[in-house]
Amino acid sequence: MNDMVAASCQELTQRADTIITLKRTIHACEACIEDHETAKAELEMDLGSEQQQVGILEGKLDEARLELEHAASEVATTSTELTETRGALETLQGAFTEKTGLAENLRRERVLGKVRTY
């Protein structure tokens, strides 16, 4: 009978050890789950912050795009104005060249007129 009691005690000890091991494993799993949930919550907060930053950067990009479009429009207007100014300058240069030629002819005629009178 002592053998039966000893075998029963040994079996109970093994079961107790198994239960203790399982409880430790469960506690370790619970701690791991808690760590994962904490990490997940932190990542979700980081993601929200990153999404907010992306929204801000997209807004700045849109503003920069509008400024670039405005600058391109101003460049096109300035280019047109420069073309018009160039045309006006060419016209003035032509008129100046013509007047200079006429003035030179007039000066020659005066010089020739003075030479003839002597």
Z-matrix of the N, CA and C atoms (Angstrom, degrees):
N
C 1 1.424
C 2 1.527 1 111.68
N 3 1.296 2 113.56 1 -34.01
C 4 1.456 3 116.98 2 176.21
C 5 1.523 4 111.31 3 -59.68
N 6 1.327 5 115.12 4 -34.09
C 7 1.466 6 119.33 5 178.77
C 8 1.528 7 110.41 6 -65.80
N 9 1.314 8 116.63 7 -39.74
C 10 1.458 9 120.56 8 179.49
C 11 1.523 10 110.35 9 -67.53
N 12 1.319 11 115.86 10 -40.92
C 13 1.457 12 119.60 11 179.04
C 14 1.519 13 109.47 12 -65.66
N 15 1.311 14 116.09 13 -41.70
C 16 1.460 15 120.94 14 -179.79
C 17 1.527 16 109.51 15 -64.73
N 18 1.336 17 117.02 16 -42.18
C 19 1.470 18 120.42 17 179.45
C 20 1.524 19 109.96 18 -65.51
N 21 1.310 20 116.74 19 -40.47
C 22 1.465 21 120.46 20 178.69
C 23 1.528 22 110.16 21 -65.47
N 24 1.321 23 116.28 22 -41.11
C 25 1.470 24 120.07 23 179.06
C 26 1.527 25 110.06 24 -64.73
N 27 1.325 26 116.21 25 -40.58
C 28 1.454 27 119.89 26 179.52
C 29 1.530 28 110.48 27 -65.79
N 30 1.325 29 116.10 28 -41.99
C 31 1.467 30 120.05 29 178.69
C 32 1.527 31 110.17 30 -64.01
N 33 1.337 32 117.45 31 -42.38
C 34 1.456 33 121.17 32 178.43
C 35 1.533 34 110.85 33 -64.67
N 36 1.309 35 117.08 34 -37.87
C 37 1.461 36 121.57 35 178.24
C 38 1.524 37 110.01 36 -64.74
N 39 1.344 38 116.80 37 -42.64
C 40 1.462 39 120.80 38 178.63
C 41 1.541 40 110.66 39 -64.23
N 42 1.327 41 115.63 40 -42.23
C 43 1.466 42 119.14 41 178.34
C 44 1.531 43 110.68 42 -64.49
N 45 1.338 44 115.99 43 -40.99
C 46 1.466 45 120.31 44 178.81
C 47 1.530 46 109.29 45 -62.44
N 48 1.347 47 116.70 46 -44.14
C 49 1.471 48 120.25 47 178.02
C 50 1.534 49 110.91 48 -61.17
N 51 1.335 50 115.90 49 -41.10
C 52 1.476 51 120.21 50 178.61
C 53 1.522 52 109.84 51 -63.74
N 54 1.330 53 117.04 52 -43.36
C 55 1.462 54 121.26 53 -179.90
C 56 1.528 55 110.06 54 -63.24
N 57 1.326 56 116.23 55 -44.11
C 58 1.469 57 120.54 56 179.21
C 59 1.533 58 109.93 57 -61.98
N 60 1.327 59 116.67 58 -44.71
C 61 1.468 60 121.03 59 178.99
C 62 1.531 61 110.27 60 -61.86
N 63 1.334 62 116.34 61 -43.30
C 64 1.468 63 119.68 62 179.00
C 65 1.523 64 111.28 63 -64.42
N 66 1.340 65 117.63 64 -40.73
C 67 1.463 66 120.80 65 178.27
C 68 1.521 67 109.99 66 -63.20
N 69 1.326 68 118.26 67 -42.02
C 70 1.474 69 121.29 68 177.53
C 71 1.529 70 110.71 69 -62.84
N 72 1.330 71 115.67 70 -40.84
C 73 1.470 72 120.32 71 178.78
C 74 1.519 73 110.28 72 -64.50
N 75 1.338 74 116.33 73 -42.26
C 76 1.473 75 120.77 74 178.96
C 77 1.527 76 109.73 75 -62.61
N 78 1.335 77 117.50 76 -44.86
C 79 1.471 78 120.74 77 179.01
C 80 1.528 79 110.94 78 -62.59
N 81 1.320 80 116.36 79 -40.67
C 82 1.467 81 120.29 80 177.96
C 83 1.530 82 110.19 81 -64.26
N 84 1.321 83 116.79 82 -41.12
C 85 1.470 84 120.89 83 178.07
C 86 1.524 85 110.89 84 -65.27
N 87 1.318 86 116.21 85 -42.28
C 88 1.467 87 119.80 86 178.67
C 89 1.531 88 110.60 87 -61.74
N 90 1.336 89 117.29 88 -42.00
C 91 1.469 90 121.35 89 178.14
C 92 1.532 91 109.91 90 -64.31
N 93 1.331 92 115.56 91 -40.72
C 94 1.464 93 119.84 92 178.74
C 95 1.527 94 110.64 93 -64.65
N 96 1.308 95 117.20 94 -43.04
C 97 1.470 96 121.82 95 177.96
C 98 1.527 97 109.88 96 -61.68
N 99 1.332 98 116.67 97 -42.53
C 100 1.456 99 120.64 98 179.21
C 101 1.537 100 110.32 99 -63.21
N 102 1.328 101 116.47 100 -42.86
C 103 1.472 102 120.12 101 177.33
C 104 1.525 103 110.99 102 -60.96
N 105 1.334 104 116.14 103 -42.76
C 106 1.467 105 120.50 104 179.46
C 107 1.533 106 111.24 105 -64.87
N 108 1.330 107 116.81 106 -40.80
C 109 1.462 108 120.03 107 178.96
C 110 1.532 109 110.68 108 -65.47
N 111 1.331 110 116.16 109 -40.15
C 112 1.465 111 120.08 110 177.19
C 113 1.529 112 109.85 111 -63.07
N 114 1.327 113 116.43 112 -46.40
C 115 1.469 114 120.59 113 179.47
C 116 1.530 115 110.62 114 -62.05
N 117 1.333 116 116.13 115 -40.02
C 118 1.468 117 120.33 116 179.21
C 119 1.527 118 110.29 117 -63.27
N 120 1.327 119 116.41 118 -43.69
C 121 1.469 120 120.34 119 179.61
C 122 1.536 121 110.20 120 -62.85
N 123 1.326 122 116.40 121 -41.68
C 124 1.471 123 119.89 122 178.07
C 125 1.530 124 110.75 123 -63.83
N 126 1.323 125 116.45 124 -42.43
C 127 1.469 126 119.99 125 178.77
C 128 1.526 127 111.35 126 -64.34
N 129 1.338 128 116.45 127 -39.18
C 130 1.462 129 119.53 128 178.07
C 131 1.528 130 110.61 129 -64.47
N 132 1.344 131 117.12 130 -38.04
C 133 1.466 132 120.46 131 177.57
C 134 1.534 133 109.36 132 -66.76
N 135 1.337 134 116.02 133 -43.35
C 136 1.468 135 120.10 134 177.83
C 137 1.520 136 110.95 135 -61.39
N 138 1.330 137 115.74 136 -41.68
C 139 1.461 138 120.33 137 179.48
C 140 1.530 139 110.52 138 -62.20
N 141 1.326 140 116.00 139 -43.61
C 142 1.469 141 119.89 140 178.08
C 143 1.521 142 110.71 141 -60.79
N 144 1.325 143 116.22 142 -42.98
C 145 1.459 144 120.69 143 178.68
C 146 1.530 145 110.78 144 -64.28
N 147 1.340 146 116.34 145 -42.36
C 148 1.473 147 120.69 146 178.90
C 149 1.530 148 110.56 147 -64.90
N 150 1.322 149 117.05 148 -39.94
C 151 1.461 150 119.86 149 178.51
C 152 1.523 151 110.59 150 -64.64
N 153 1.321 152 116.24 151 -36.88
C 154 1.464 153 120.61 152 177.58
C 155 1.530 154 108.93 153 -65.25
N 156 1.319 155 117.03 154 -43.48
C 157 1.469 156 121.11 155 178.31
C 158 1.532 157 110.83 156 -62.08
N 159 1.332 158 116.23 157 -40.69
C 160 1.467 159 120.33 158 178.15
C 161 1.528 160 109.71 159 -61.74
N 162 1.322 161 116.62 160 -42.54
C 163 1.467 162 120.49 161 177.77
C 164 1.521 163 111.62 162 -60.66
N 165 1.316 164 116.30 163 -43.22
C 166 1.468 165 120.51 164 179.00
C 167 1.527 166 109.77 165 -63.35
N 168 1.332 167 116.39 166 -45.81
C 169 1.464 168 120.16 167 -179.43
C 170 1.524 169 111.83 168 -65.32
N 171 1.323 170 117.07 169 -37.04
C 172 1.469 171 119.58 170 176.42
C 173 1.527 172 110.61 171 -64.00
N 174 1.334 173 116.50 172 -39.15
C 175 1.469 174 120.42 173 176.62
C 176 1.520 175 111.16 174 -62.52
N 177 1.328 176 116.54 175 -43.57
C 178 1.469 177 120.37 176 178.19
C 179 1.521 178 110.53 177 -65.00
N 180 1.318 179 116.73 178 -38.05
C 181 1.465 180 120.82 179 178.09
C 182 1.525 181 110.62 180 -63.71
N 183 1.320 182 116.78 181 -42.28
C 184 1.471 183 120.47 182 177.30
C 185 1.528 184 110.75 183 -62.16
N 186 1.342 185 116.52 184 -42.25
C 187 1.469 186 120.18 185 177.97
C 188 1.529 187 110.40 186 -61.98
N 189 1.322 188 116.43 187 -44.45
C 190 1.465 189 120.58 188 -179.89
C 191 1.526 190 110.57 189 -64.16
N 192 1.324 191 116.35 190 -38.31
C 193 1.470 192 120.74 191 178.53
C 194 1.534 193 110.12 192 -62.98
N 195 1.330 194 116.96 193 -43.48
C 196 1.468 195 120.64 194 177.90
C 197 1.530 196 111.08 195 -63.73
N 198 1.341 197 116.46 196 -42.11
C 199 1.458 198 119.96 197 178.21
C 200 1.526 199 110.42 198 -62.87
N 201 1.315 200 116.58 199 -39.83
C 202 1.462 201 120.75 200 178.90
C 203 1.521 202 110.96 201 -65.26
N 204 1.319 203 117.33 202 -41.91
C 205 1.463 204 120.85 203 177.77
C 206 1.535 205 110.21 204 -63.21
N 207 1.342 206 116.13 205 -41.06
C 208 1.465 207 120.42 206 178.35
C 209 1.531 208 110.13 207 -63.80
N 210 1.333 209 116.22 208 -43.83
C 211 1.463 210 120.29 209 179.42
C 212 1.531 211 110.51 210 -63.66
N 213 1.332 212 117.39 211 -39.79
C 214 1.464 213 120.76 212 178.37
C 215 1.524 214 110.28 213 -62.97
N 216 1.327 215 116.82 214 -39.34
C 217 1.460 216 121.19 215 177.59
C 218 1.527 217 110.23 216 -64.09
N 219 1.330 218 116.63 217 -42.86
C 220 1.459 219 120.53 218 178.44
C 221 1.525 220 111.07 219 -64.07
N 222 1.326 221 117.11 220 -39.31
C 223 1.461 222 120.92 221 178.07
C 224 1.526 223 109.93 222 -63.05
N 225 1.326 224 116.95 223 -42.89
C 226 1.464 225 120.47 224 179.19
C 227 1.535 226 110.32 225 -62.85
N 228 1.329 227 116.36 226 -42.81
C 229 1.474 228 120.45 227 178.41
C 230 1.523 229 110.22 228 -63.48
N 231 1.327 230 116.74 229 -45.83
C 232 1.466 231 120.95 230 179.92
C 233 1.523 232 110.46 231 -62.89
N 234 1.317 233 116.80 232 -39.41
C 235 1.464 234 120.33 233 178.35
C 236 1.521 235 110.93 234 -61.82
N 237 1.316 236 116.49 235 -42.81
C 238 1.470 237 120.99 236 177.78
C 239 1.529 238 110.10 237 -63.06
N 240 1.342 239 115.92 238 -44.85
C 241 1.464 240 119.90 239 179.00
C 242 1.526 241 110.85 240 -62.20
N 243 1.329 242 117.56 241 -40.15
C 244 1.459 243 120.53 242 178.88
C 245 1.528 244 111.32 243 -65.33
N 246 1.322 245 116.20 244 -38.96
C 247 1.468 246 119.73 245 177.36
C 248 1.528 247 110.22 246 -62.92
N 249 1.319 248 116.33 247 -43.81
C 250 1.463 249 120.54 248 178.07
C 251 1.527 250 110.60 249 -63.73
N 252 1.334 251 117.06 250 -41.85
C 253 1.459 252 121.31 251 179.61
C 254 1.527 253 110.36 252 -65.23
N 255 1.331 254 116.50 253 -41.12
C 256 1.460 255 120.65 254 177.96
C 257 1.527 256 110.01 255 -59.97
N 258 1.334 257 116.14 256 -43.44
C 259 1.463 258 120.24 257 178.22
C 260 1.518 259 111.49 258 -61.54
N 261 1.331 260 116.64 259 -42.79
C 262 1.464 261 120.54 260 179.39
C 263 1.527 262 110.45 261 -65.64
N 264 1.341 263 117.02 262 -40.10
C 265 1.462 264 120.64 263 178.63
C 266 1.526 265 111.18 264 -65.10
N 267 1.323 266 116.51 265 -39.40
C 268 1.467 267 120.04 266 178.05
C 269 1.534 268 110.25 267 -64.39
N 270 1.324 269 115.41 268 -39.56
C 271 1.468 270 119.64 269 176.87
C 272 1.525 271 110.30 270 -63.51
N 273 1.333 272 116.64 271 -45.01
C 274 1.467 273 120.78 272 178.10
C 275 1.526 274 111.53 273 -63.60
N 276 1.329 275 115.34 274 -40.55
C 277 1.462 276 118.36 275 179.04
C 278 1.523 277 110.38 276 -63.77
N 279 1.328 278 116.34 277 -41.18
C 280 1.460 279 119.96 278 177.07
C 281 1.524 280 110.86 279 -61.61
N 282 1.335 281 116.02 280 -44.38
C 283 1.461 282 120.02 281 179.29
C 284 1.522 283 110.45 282 -64.94
N 285 1.335 284 116.78 283 -40.55
C 286 1.469 285 120.75 284 179.05
C 287 1.528 286 110.42 285 -63.58
N 288 1.333 287 115.97 286 -44.09
C 289 1.463 288 120.23 287 178.84
C 290 1.529 289 110.16 288 -61.38
N 291 1.318 290 115.36 289 -42.46
C 292 1.469 291 119.98 290 178.70
C 293 1.527 292 110.67 291 -62.75
N 294 1.338 293 116.86 292 -46.47
C 295 1.472 294 121.17 293 -179.80
C 296 1.522 295 110.11 294 -65.29
N 297 1.334 296 117.01 295 -38.34
C 298 1.459 297 120.33 296 178.92
C 299 1.522 298 109.71 297 -63.81
N 300 1.317 299 115.23 298 -41.91
C 301 1.464 300 119.60 299 177.62
C 302 1.521 301 111.27 300 -62.69
N 303 1.333 302 116.38 301 -43.69
C 304 1.465 303 120.54 302 178.16
C 305 1.522 304 110.82 303 -63.60
N 306 1.323 305 116.61 304 -41.20
C 307 1.461 306 121.01 305 179.90
C 308 1.524 307 109.86 306 -65.09
N 309 1.307 308 116.09 307 -40.57
C 310 1.473 309 120.14 308 178.38
C 311 1.534 310 110.20 309 -63.94
N 312 1.321 311 115.65 310 -42.74
C 313 1.471 312 119.59 311 177.70
C 314 1.523 313 110.70 312 -62.27
N 315 1.332 314 116.54 313 -43.30
C 316 1.456 315 121.07 314 178.98
C 317 1.523 316 110.65 315 -62.79
N 318 1.302 317 118.58 316 -43.43
C 319 1.458 318 123.26 317 178.33
C 320 1.528 319 109.87 318 -61.11
N 321 1.320 320 117.09 319 -43.69
C 322 1.471 321 120.62 320 178.39
C 323 1.523 322 110.63 321 -61.39
N 324 1.324 323 113.38 322 -43.89
C 325 1.471 324 116.87 323 179.81
C 326 1.516 325 110.70 324 -62.54
N 327 1.298 326 118.73 325 -39.66
C 328 1.473 327 122.10 326 178.63
C 329 1.526 328 110.31 327 -65.38
N 330 1.367 329 113.79 328 -44.27
C 331 1.472 330 117.64 329 179.86
C 332 1.516 331 109.30 330 -63.28
N 333 1.311 332 115.77 331 -43.92
C 334 1.464 333 120.25 332 179.74
C 335 1.537 334 109.87 333 -65.48
N 336 1.318 335 115.46 334 -37.12
C 337 1.457 336 119.50 335 178.55
C 338 1.512 337 110.50 336 -65.29
N 339 1.323 338 118.20 337 -38.92
C 340 1.452 339 121.45 338 178.67
C 341 1.518 340 110.03 339 -69.90
N 342 1.341 341 115.84 340 -38.94
C 343 1.453 342 119.74 341 179.67
C 344 1.510 343 109.25 342 -64.88
N 345 1.298 344 121.11 343 -37.29
C 346 1.452 345 125.52 344 -178.70
C 347 1.528 346 111.31 345 -70.18
N 348 1.323 347 114.27 346 -32.83
C 349 1.460 348 116.92 347 -178.13
C 350 1.511 349 110.96 348 -76.43
N 351 1.268 350 121.85 349 -17.73
C 352 1.466 351 123.04 350 179.18
C 353 1.448 352 110.52 351 -85.62
